[in-house]
Amino acid sequence: MAKSVRASVSKRNRANLRKKVFGPLVDARTERLAAKLQELASQPRPEAPVKSKMDLGEDEAAEVAKAQTGDSEEMDIDTIKSSKKKQARVQKRNQKPRNSIVFQKRLSTTKKVVLFPIVCIQHIPPNILSHIIFSAYRRSSLQPESLFILEADSDIEYAFSAVHIYDCYDTSAFHGKHVDDVIHILREGVTGNVVAANLFYIADDQAIRDHTLLLVQVQDQENDTCVFSVRLAPEFTNGIAILIYDSESDISIQDIQKDVDKEGVYRGGRGTPYSYVGTPSHYLNCPEISENGT
């Protein structure tokens, strides 16, 4: 125990002696070094003389030119790389995922819609007309509502698309008219582009039985006028008329005629099984309203 105490005292004494002897020397050396560094920092930095290309050799001149153009080349390379990365990012952002589902775009409601008249040459109960219109719009929900109930020739200039409310349609000035009379009235009365004059529907007595409409198209060929017709199930009355009227479509009324069933009605083509869209029962069970409102 006494031996360890003596050793620690001896070590402490040696440390104190070293501090007293060498401490002032270290402090003086540190002060001189700091003063020298401060003096060097305050002096202006000498600029290296720039040699002209005449004084340089070929190798040295090439190195100087490379040094001068190196930065701009690096900048060009960086710019090209960054632009390529940016284009890649934009392209990647615009790409669709491989498993993405592409939905058909709904047609803009601001685009002007051509209306196709429905002319009732027989008294059609309003609930049956409402059923036809409802079924047509429901089947072609991505297409504009383009059916128009024509009750009088004066309604042509105030045409608007039909709605499926059964108590709206009760009278018609075309009762008892022939198809030729309707063609003449439409071609004389239609002056603008709102109502189609050469493509319209006839609602006759068969429409009361099976809710089908007769689609009639008038085609001017050379010096003659040809009339084509095909009977459609109610679900197809809106969409088929739009397709036939569209100048960019390759579907004609003759094509539809080839796909009628045994009853002479187009129900989606012979190779396509007919599926009924469905109609709320109140459209079919409403009491019939006569032309006198009773």
DRENDO-1510 file (C-alpha; in Angstrom, 1 decimal, always signed):
<recs>
REC; n; res; u; v; w
REC; 1; MET; +0.0; +0.0; +0.0 .
REC; 2; ALA; +2.8; +2.5; +1.0 .
REC; 3; LYS; +4.7; +1.5; -2.1 .
REC; 4; SER; +1.8; +2.4; -4.5 .
REC; 5; VAL; +1.2; +5.7; -2.7 .
REC; 6; ARG; +4.9; +6.6; -3.2 .
REC; 7; ALA; +4.8; +5.7; -6.9 .
REC; 8; SER; +1.7; +8.0; -7.6 .
REC; 9; VAL; +3.3; +10.9; -5.7 .
REC; 10; SER; +6.5; +10.5; -7.7 .
REC; 11; LYS; +4.5; +10.5; -11.0 .
REC; 12; ARG; +2.7; +13.6; -10.1 .
REC; 13; ASN; +5.9; +15.4; -9.2 .
REC; 14; ARG; +7.5; +14.6; -12.5 .
REC; 15; ALA; +4.4; +15.9; -14.4 .
REC; 16; ASN; +4.5; +19.1; -12.5 .
REC; 17; LEU; +8.2; +19.5; -13.2 .
REC; 18; ARG; +7.7; +18.9; -17.0 .
REC; 19; LYS; +4.9; +21.5; -17.1 .
REC; 20; LYS; +7.1; +24.1; -15.4 .
REC; 21; VAL; +10.1; +23.6; -17.7 .
REC; 22; PHE; +8.5; +23.0; -21.1 .
REC; 23; GLY; +5.2; +24.9; -20.8 .
REC; 24; PRO; +6.6; +28.4; -21.5 .
REC; 25; LEU; +8.4; +27.0; -24.6 .
REC; 26; VAL; +5.2; +25.5; -26.1 .
REC; 27; ASP; +3.2; +28.7; -25.4 .
REC; 28; ALA; +5.8; +30.9; -27.1 .
REC; 29; ARG; +6.0; +28.6; -30.1 .
REC; 30; THR; +2.3; +28.6; -30.5 .
REC; 31; GLU; +2.1; +32.4; -30.4 .
REC; 32; ARG; +4.8; +32.8; -33.0 .
REC; 33; LEU; +3.1; +30.3; -35.3 .
REC; 34; ALA; -0.3; +32.1; -35.0 .
REC; 35; ALA; +1.3; +35.5; -35.8 .
REC; 36; LYS; +3.0; +34.1; -38.9 .
REC; 37; LEU; -0.3; +32.6; -40.2 .
REC; 38; GLN; -2.1; +35.9; -39.6 .
REC; 39; GLU; +0.6; +37.7; -41.5 .
REC; 40; LEU; +0.4; +35.4; -44.5 .
REC; 41; ALA; -3.3; +35.6; -44.6 .
REC; 42; SER; -3.3; +39.4; -44.8 .
REC; 43; GLN; -0.9; +39.5; -47.7 .
REC; 44; PRO; -2.5; +39.5; -51.3 .
REC; 45; ARG; -2.1; +36.3; -53.3 .
REC; 46; PRO; +0.3; +36.7; -56.2 .
REC; 47; GLU; -1.2; +35.9; -59.6 .
REC; 48; ALA; +0.6; +33.5; -61.9 .
REC; 49; PRO; +1.6; +35.2; -65.2 .
REC; 50; VAL; -0.5; +34.1; -68.2 .
REC; 51; LYS; +1.6; +32.8; -71.0 .
REC; 52; SER; +0.5; +33.6; -74.6 .
REC; 53; LYS; +0.0; +30.8; -77.1 .
REC; 54; MET; +3.2; +32.0; -78.9 .
REC; 55; ASP; +5.3; +31.3; -75.7 .
REC; 56; LEU; +3.8; +27.8; -75.2 .
REC; 57; GLY; +4.8; +24.7; -77.0 .
REC; 58; GLU; +2.3; +22.6; -78.9 .
REC; 59; ASP; +1.7; +20.2; -76.1 .
REC; 60; GLU; +1.3; +23.0; -73.5 .
REC; 61; ALA; -1.1; +25.0; -75.9 .
REC; 62; ALA; -3.2; +21.9; -76.4 .
REC; 63; GLU; -3.4; +21.4; -72.6 .
REC; 64; VAL; -4.5; +25.1; -72.1 .
REC; 65; ALA; -7.1; +24.8; -74.9 .
REC; 66; LYS; -8.4; +21.7; -73.3 .
REC; 67; ALA; -8.6; +23.3; -69.9 .
REC; 68; GLN; -10.4; +26.3; -71.3 .
REC; 69; THR; -13.0; +24.2; -73.2 .
REC; 70; GLY; -13.3; +21.5; -70.7 .
REC; 71; ASP; -15.8; +23.3; -68.5 .
REC; 72; SER; -18.1; +24.1; -71.4 .
REC; 73; GLU; -18.0; +20.6; -72.8 .
REC; 74; GLU; -18.8; +19.2; -69.3 .
REC; 75; MET; -21.7; +21.7; -69.1 .
REC; 76; ASP; -22.9; +20.5; -72.6 .
REC; 77; ILE; -22.7; +16.9; -71.6 .
REC; 78; ASP; -24.5; +17.6; -68.3 .
REC; 79; THR; -27.2; +19.6; -70.2 .
REC; 80; ILE; -27.7; +16.7; -72.7 .
REC; 81; LYS; -27.9; +14.2; -69.9 .
REC; 82; SER; -30.3; +16.3; -67.9 .
REC; 83; SER; -32.5; +16.8; -70.9 .
REC; 84; LYS; -32.6; +13.1; -71.7 .
REC; 85; LYS; -33.4; +12.4; -68.1 .
REC; 86; LYS; -36.2; +15.0; -68.2 .
REC; 87; GLN; -37.6; +13.5; -71.4 .
REC; 88; ALA; -37.5; +10.0; -69.8 .
REC; 89; ARG; -39.3; +11.3; -66.8 .
REC; 90; VAL; -42.0; +13.0; -68.9 .
REC; 91; GLN; -42.3; +9.9; -71.1 .
REC; 92; LYS; -42.6; +7.7; -68.0 .
REC; 93; ARG; -45.1; +10.0; -66.5 .
REC; 94; ASN; -47.3; +9.9; -69.6 .
REC; 95; GLN; -47.1; +6.1; -70.0 .
REC; 96; LYS; -50.1; +4.0; -68.8 .
REC; 97; PRO; -49.5; +1.0; -66.6 .
REC; 98; ARG; -49.5; -2.3; -68.5 .
REC; 99; ASN; -52.5; -3.5; -66.5 .
REC; 100; SER; -54.5; -0.3; -66.7 .
REC; 101; ILE; -58.1; -0.4; -67.9 .
REC; 102; VAL; -58.9; +2.1; -70.6 .
REC; 103; PHE; -62.5; +3.4; -70.3 .
REC; 104; GLN; -64.4; +4.9; -73.2 .
REC; 105; LYS; -64.6; +8.6; -72.9 .
REC; 106; ARG; -68.0; +10.1; -72.4 .
REC; 107; LEU; -68.9; +12.5; -75.2 .
REC; 108; SER; -68.8; +16.2; -74.3 .
REC; 109; THR; -72.1; +17.7; -73.4 .
REC; 110; THR; -71.1; +21.0; -75.0 .
REC; 111; LYS; -71.0; +19.4; -78.5 .
REC; 112; LYS; -74.1; +20.2; -80.6 .
REC; 113; VAL; -76.3; +17.1; -80.8 .
REC; 114; VAL; -78.3; +16.3; -83.9 .
REC; 115; LEU; -81.9; +15.2; -83.0 .
REC; 116; PHE; -83.8; +12.4; -84.8 .
REC; 117; PRO; -87.5; +12.9; -84.9 .
REC; 118; ILE; -90.0; +10.2; -83.7 .
REC; 119; VAL; -93.2; +10.8; -85.7 .
REC; 120; CYS; -96.3; +9.1; -84.3 .
REC; 121; ILE; -98.7; +8.3; -87.2 .
REC; 122; GLN; -100.9; +6.4; -84.7 .
REC; 123; HIS; -102.0; +7.2; -81.2 .
REC; 124; ILE; -99.1; +5.8; -79.1 .
REC; 125; PRO; -99.8; +5.7; -75.3 .
REC; 126; PRO; -97.4; +8.1; -73.5 .
REC; 127; ASN; -96.1; +5.3; -71.2 .
REC; 128; ILE; -95.0; +3.2; -74.2 .
REC; 129; LEU; -93.2; +6.2; -75.7 .
REC; 130; SER; -91.5; +6.8; -72.3 .
REC; 131; HIS; -90.5; +3.1; -72.2 .
REC; 132; ILE; -88.9; +3.3; -75.6 .
REC; 133; ILE; -87.0; +6.5; -74.8 .
REC; 134; PHE; -85.9; +5.2; -71.4 .
REC; 135; SER; -84.6; +1.9; -72.9 .
REC; 136; ALA; -82.8; +3.7; -75.7 .
REC; 137; TYR; -81.0; +6.1; -73.4 .
REC; 138; ARG; -80.1; +3.5; -70.9 .
REC; 139; ARG; -78.5; +1.2; -73.5 .
REC; 140; SER; -76.4; +4.0; -75.1 .
REC; 141; SER; -75.5; +5.9; -71.9 .
REC; 142; LEU; -72.2; +7.0; -73.3 .
REC; 143; GLN; -73.8; +8.7; -76.3 .
REC; 144; PRO; -75.8; +11.9; -76.5 .
REC; 145; GLU; -79.6; +11.8; -76.0 .
REC; 146; SER; -80.7; +12.4; -79.6 .
REC; 147; LEU; -84.4; +11.4; -79.8 .
REC; 148; PHE; -87.1; +14.0; -80.4 .
REC; 149; ILE; -90.8; +13.5; -80.3 .
REC; 150; LEU; -92.3; +15.5; -83.2 .
REC; 151; GLU; -95.9; +16.3; -82.4 .
REC; 152; ALA; -96.4; +19.1; -85.0 .
REC; 153; ASP; -94.4; +20.5; -87.9 .
REC; 154; SER; -94.1; +23.8; -86.0 .
REC; 155; ASP; -92.0; +22.1; -83.3 .
REC; 156; ILE; -89.0; +21.6; -85.6 .
REC; 157; GLU; -87.4; +24.9; -84.9 .
REC; 158; TYR; -87.9; +24.4; -81.1 .
REC; 159; ALA; -86.7; +20.9; -81.0 .
REC; 160; PHE; -85.1; +19.4; -77.8 .
REC; 161; SER; -84.2; +15.9; -76.8 .
REC; 162; ALA; -87.0; +13.8; -75.4 .
REC; 163; VAL; -87.3; +12.8; -71.8 .
REC; 164; HIS; -88.7; +9.6; -70.4 .
REC; 165; ILE; -91.7; +11.0; -68.5 .
REC; 166; TYR; -94.8; +9.2; -69.6 .
REC; 167; ASP; -97.3; +12.1; -69.2 .
REC; 168; CYS; -95.5; +14.4; -71.6 .
REC; 169; TYR; -96.5; +13.0; -75.0 .
REC; 170; ASP; -100.2; +12.9; -75.7 .
REC; 171; THR; -101.1; +14.4; -79.0 .
REC; 172; SER; -99.6; +14.4; -82.5 .
REC; 173; ALA; -100.6; +16.3; -85.7 .
REC; 174; PHE; -99.3; +13.3; -87.8 .
REC; 175; HIS; -102.0; +10.8; -86.9 .
REC; 176; GLY; -103.2; +9.1; -90.0 .
REC; 177; LYS; -100.4; +10.4; -92.2 .
REC; 178; HIS; -98.4; +8.3; -94.6 .
REC; 179; VAL; -94.6; +7.9; -94.5 .
REC; 180; ASP; -94.4; +9.9; -97.8 .
REC; 181; ASP; -96.2; +12.8; -96.1 .
REC; 182; VAL; -93.8; +12.7; -93.2 .
REC; 183; ILE; -90.8; +12.8; -95.6 .
REC; 184; HIS; -92.3; +15.8; -97.4 .
REC; 185; ILE; -93.0; +17.7; -94.2 .
REC; 186; LEU; -89.6; +17.1; -92.7 .
REC; 187; ARG; -87.6; +18.0; -95.9 .
REC; 188; GLU; -89.6; +21.2; -96.2 .
REC; 189; GLY; -89.6; +22.1; -92.6 .
REC; 190; VAL; -86.0; +21.3; -91.5 .
REC; 191; THR; -83.8; +24.2; -92.4 .
REC; 192; GLY; -80.9; +24.0; -89.9 .
REC; 193; ASN; -78.6; +21.3; -88.5 .
REC; 194; VAL; -80.4; +20.7; -85.3 .
REC; 195; VAL; -82.9; +18.1; -86.6 .
REC; 196; ALA; -82.1; +15.4; -89.1 .
REC; 197; ALA; -84.4; +15.7; -92.1 .
REC; 198; ASN; -83.4; +12.5; -93.9 .
REC; 199; LEU; -83.2; +10.1; -90.9 .
REC; 200; PHE; -86.2; +9.7; -88.5 .
REC; 201; TYR; -88.4; +7.2; -86.7 .
REC; 202; ILE; -92.0; +6.2; -87.4 .
REC; 203; ALA; -94.2; +5.1; -84.4 .
REC; 204; ASP; -97.0; +3.0; -85.8 .
REC; 205; ASP; -99.5; +0.4; -84.6 .
REC; 206; GLN; -96.7; -2.2; -84.2 .
REC; 207; ALA; -95.0; +0.1; -81.8 .
REC; 208; ILE; -98.0; -0.4; -79.5 .
REC; 209; ARG; -97.6; -4.2; -79.6 .
REC; 210; ASP; -93.8; -4.6; -79.3 .
REC; 211; HIS; -92.4; -1.1; -78.6 .
REC; 212; THR; -90.3; -1.1; -81.7 .
REC; 213; LEU; -89.8; +1.9; -84.0 .
REC; 214; LEU; -89.3; +2.0; -87.8 .
REC; 215; LEU; -86.1; +3.8; -88.8 .
REC; 216; VAL; -86.5; +5.6; -92.1 .
REC; 217; GLN; -83.6; +7.0; -94.2 .
REC; 218; VAL; -84.0; +9.1; -97.3 .
REC; 219; GLN; -81.1; +8.9; -99.7 .
REC; 220; ASP; -80.7; +11.1; -102.8 .
REC; 221; GLN; -79.1; +9.0; -105.6 .
REC; 222; GLU; -78.5; +10.7; -109.0 .
REC; 223; ASN; -82.0; +11.8; -110.2 .
REC; 224; ASP; -83.9; +9.5; -107.9 .
REC; 225; THR; -84.8; +9.5; -104.2 .
REC; 226; CYS; -84.5; +6.2; -102.4 .
REC; 227; VAL; -86.2; +5.4; -99.1 .
REC; 228; PHE; -84.8; +2.6; -96.8 .
REC; 229; SER; -86.3; +1.4; -93.5 .
REC; 230; VAL; -85.6; -1.1; -90.8 .
REC; 231; ARG; -87.4; -1.8; -87.5 .
REC; 232; LEU; -85.4; -1.6; -84.3 .
REC; 233; ALA; -85.9; -2.8; -80.8 .
REC; 234; PRO; -86.3; +0.1; -78.4 .
REC; 235; GLU; -82.8; -0.3; -76.9 .
REC; 236; PHE; -81.1; +0.5; -80.2 .
REC; 237; THR; -83.1; +3.5; -81.4 .
REC; 238; ASN; -80.7; +6.1; -80.0 .
REC; 239; GLY; -77.3; +4.5; -80.8 .
REC; 240; ILE; -78.1; +3.1; -84.2 .
REC; 241; ALA; -79.4; +6.5; -85.5 .
REC; 242; ILE; -76.2; +8.2; -84.3 .
REC; 243; LEU; -74.0; +5.6; -86.0 .
REC; 244; ILE; -75.8; +5.8; -89.4 .
REC; 245; TYR; -75.9; +9.6; -89.4 .
REC; 246; ASP; -72.2; +9.9; -88.5 .
REC; 247; SER; -70.2; +10.6; -91.7 .
REC; 248; GLU; -67.1; +8.9; -90.2 .
REC; 249; SER; -69.0; +5.7; -89.5 .
REC; 250; ASP; -68.9; +2.8; -91.9 .
REC; 251; ILE; -72.3; +1.4; -90.8 .
REC; 252; SER; -75.2; +1.9; -93.1 .
REC; 253; ILE; -78.9; +1.2; -92.8 .
REC; 254; GLN; -78.4; -1.6; -95.4 .
REC; 255; ASP; -76.0; -3.3; -92.9 .
REC; 256; ILE; -78.7; -3.2; -90.2 .
REC; 257; GLN; -81.3; -4.7; -92.5 .
REC; 258; LYS; -79.1; -7.8; -93.0 .
REC; 259; ASP; -79.1; -8.5; -89.2 .
REC; 260; VAL; -82.9; -8.5; -88.5 .
REC; 261; ASP; -84.4; -11.5; -86.8 .
REC; 262; LYS; -87.3; -13.7; -88.0 .
REC; 263; GLU; -89.8; -11.0; -87.0 .
REC; 264; GLY; -88.0; -8.4; -89.1 .
REC; 265; VAL; -86.7; -6.5; -86.0 .
REC; 266; TYR; -83.1; -5.6; -85.4 .
REC; 267; ARG; -82.1; -6.8; -81.8 .
REC; 268; GLY; -78.4; -6.5; -81.9 .
REC; 269; GLY; -77.5; -8.8; -84.8 .
REC; 270; ARG; -78.0; -12.5; -85.5 .
REC; 271; GLY; -74.7; -13.6; -83.9 .
REC; 272; THR; -75.4; -11.5; -80.8 .
REC; 273; PRO; -77.8; -13.0; -78.2 .
REC; 274; TYR; -80.5; -10.5; -77.4 .
REC; 275; SER; -80.4; -9.2; -73.8 .
REC; 276; TYR; -83.2; -7.1; -72.6 .
REC; 277; VAL; -82.0; -4.0; -70.7 .
REC; 278; GLY; -85.0; -3.8; -68.4 .
REC; 279; THR; -87.6; -1.2; -67.7 .
REC; 280; PRO; -89.2; +0.0; -64.5 .
REC; 281; SER; -92.7; -1.5; -64.3 .
REC; 282; HIS; -94.4; +1.8; -63.8 .
REC; 283; TYR; -93.6; +2.7; -67.5 .
REC; 284; LEU; -95.7; -0.3; -68.7 .
REC; 285; ASN; -98.4; -0.3; -66.0 .
REC; 286; CYS; -99.5; +3.3; -66.3 .
REC; 287; PRO; -103.1; +3.8; -67.5 .
REC; 288; GLU; -103.3; +5.0; -71.1 .
REC; 289; ILE; -104.1; +8.7; -71.6 .
REC; 290; SER; -106.3; +9.5; -74.6 .
REC; 291; GLU; -105.8; +12.5; -76.8 .
REC; 292; ASN; -108.6; +14.3; -74.9 .
REC; 293; GLY; -106.8; +13.8; -71.6 .
REC; 294; THR; -109.3; +11.3; -70.2 .
</recs>
